[in-house]
Amino acid sequence: MDSQSKHTISSRLQAVKQKSGKSYNQIAEETGLTNVYVAQLLKRQAQLKPETAPKLRVALPELPEELLHEMMKPPLRSYDPNLIQEPTVYRLNEAVMHFGESIKEIINEEFGDGIMSAIDFYCSVDKVKGVDGKDRVVVTLDGKYLPYSEQVSCPSVFFSS
C-alpha cells in the first residue's frame, strides 16, 4: 500500500465514523479497545484483528466489507513529517523531549537497563477536571518493559558448520 492509497482509505474510514455520529470513546467502549487504538485503526496505523472485526462491524454498521477487510491487512505505519507543525503534535513532542531524559532515568532506576516497547503498547487519552475545576488532558502511555541484552559471543548460535 502506498501513502496515497492509505490516505484515501483513511479518509473513507473517517467519513464512516463521522456518519455514525460516534466519538472515539464510544467506539472504543463498544469494541473493548482504547480510544487511541480506535483512532489508529481508522487512520490505518494499526491492524484490525479478526476477533475484533465483528465488534467494529456492530459499532460502525455503515463500514463497507471491503474497508473492513482492508483494515485487517498489515498497515503502512508512517507519519507525515509536516505533522510536527500541528500544535497538539508539536506540544506532545515537546513534552516528551523535555521530560524524556528524566523518564528514561526513572525507567532505568525502576526496571534496569531497557526501554518501553511501542509495539506491546497501550495508549489512551482521557479528560479530567483539575483541582482548579478546569479541564485537563491525561495521556496514558503503557508499554511493556524490554531489557537490553548483553551481547555474548557464541558463534555456534549464529553460524552452523
N, C-alpha and C positions, 0 to 999 in steps of 0.2 A: 504494500500500500504506500503510495506517495503522499506527500503533505497536502496536496490539493484534494485528493480523494478523502483523506482524513478530515479536512476542513468541511467538505461537502456533507459527509456522513454526520459529523458533529453538529453542523447546522440543522440537519434534518432531525436529529435526536433532540436538540434544544427546542425545536418547533413542537415536537410531540409533548415534551414536558410543559411548555408554555400553554398548549391547547388543553392539557389536563387540568391546569389551574392549581397544581400541587407544588408545594415547596420541596426543596431537597430534604428537609427534615421529615416531611410527610412520607415521601417515597422511601426514605431510609427506615422509618418506623414500619412501613408495610413490607419491606424486604428483609429486615434484620441486618442491614448494612449501616455503616456510618454515613453521615451526610456528605462528607468529603469524598468517600468512595463512590457514592451515587454520582456526584459531580464528575469524578474521574471517569466513570463508565460513560456518561453522556458526552464527555469531551474526547472519548476514545483514548484515554490514558490508562485504562485498566481493562482487563478481560472479564467478561461476564462468564461465570461458571455455570455449567449445565444445571446444577441443582438449584441455582438462584434464578434461572431464566423464568420458570413458572411464576415465581413471586413478582418478578418485574412485569411480566405479562398482565398479572392481575392489577398491579399498581398503575400501569400505563396501558390500558386496553387498546388504545389507538396505535400502539407501537407495531409497525408492519413486521411481518415474519422475516422478511429479507434483512431488516435492520437488526432484529433480534439475533439472527444467525451471524451477521457481520460483527456484532458485539462479542460473540463467543470466539472469534479469531484472536490470536495474539495481536495486540495493538502496536502501532508505531509510537513508542513513548518518546516524546520530544517536547521542546518548548521553543517559542519564538523569542529570539534574543532581544527583541524590542519590548517584550513583556515587562522587562525590568523598569521601563519608564512609567508603567501604570502605578499610580500612587500606593495602592494597597500592597502590591507585589514588592515595590521598592521598599516600603516600610518593613515588611516581613523580612526581606533580605537584610536590611539594615539591622534589625533586631538580632538576627542570627549572627551577623558579622560582629556586632557589638558584644553580645553575650556568649558567642560560640566558644571562645577560648576558656572562659570560666566553666561553661557546661562540660567541655571536654575534660577539664581538670577534675570536676566532680565525678564524672563517669569513671575516670581512671582511678580515683580515690576509692569509690564505692565498689567497682567491679574488677579493676585491674586494667592491664594494657589491652584495649579493644575499642570497638566502635558500636554505634547504634545502627542496626540494619534499616535501610529504607526499602527493603523488599519484604521482610516479615515485619510489617509496619501497619499501624492503625493511626488515623488522623481524624479529628472531629473539630468542629467549630461550634461553640455554644455562646449564648447570650445570657449574661447575669447582671444583676444590679450590684453596683459597688456600694461601699459603706456610705457614700455621699448620695446614694439613690440614682446615680447616673448609670446608663447602660455601659457595660464593659464587654469586650471580646475575649473569650477564652479559647485558645488554640491548644489542643492536646496532641502531642507527638508521642506515640507509644511504639517504640521499636525494640526488637529483640537484641539483646547484647551479643556481640560476636567478638570473642577474644582473638587477638593476633596469635598466630602460631609461630613457634621457634622453627627456623629452617635447619633441620638436622640433616647432615649428609648421610644419604642412604642410597647409593647408586642402584641397588637391586630393585628398589621401588620404582625407579624411573626408567630403567633400561633392562631389557631381558637379553640374555646371551644367546 
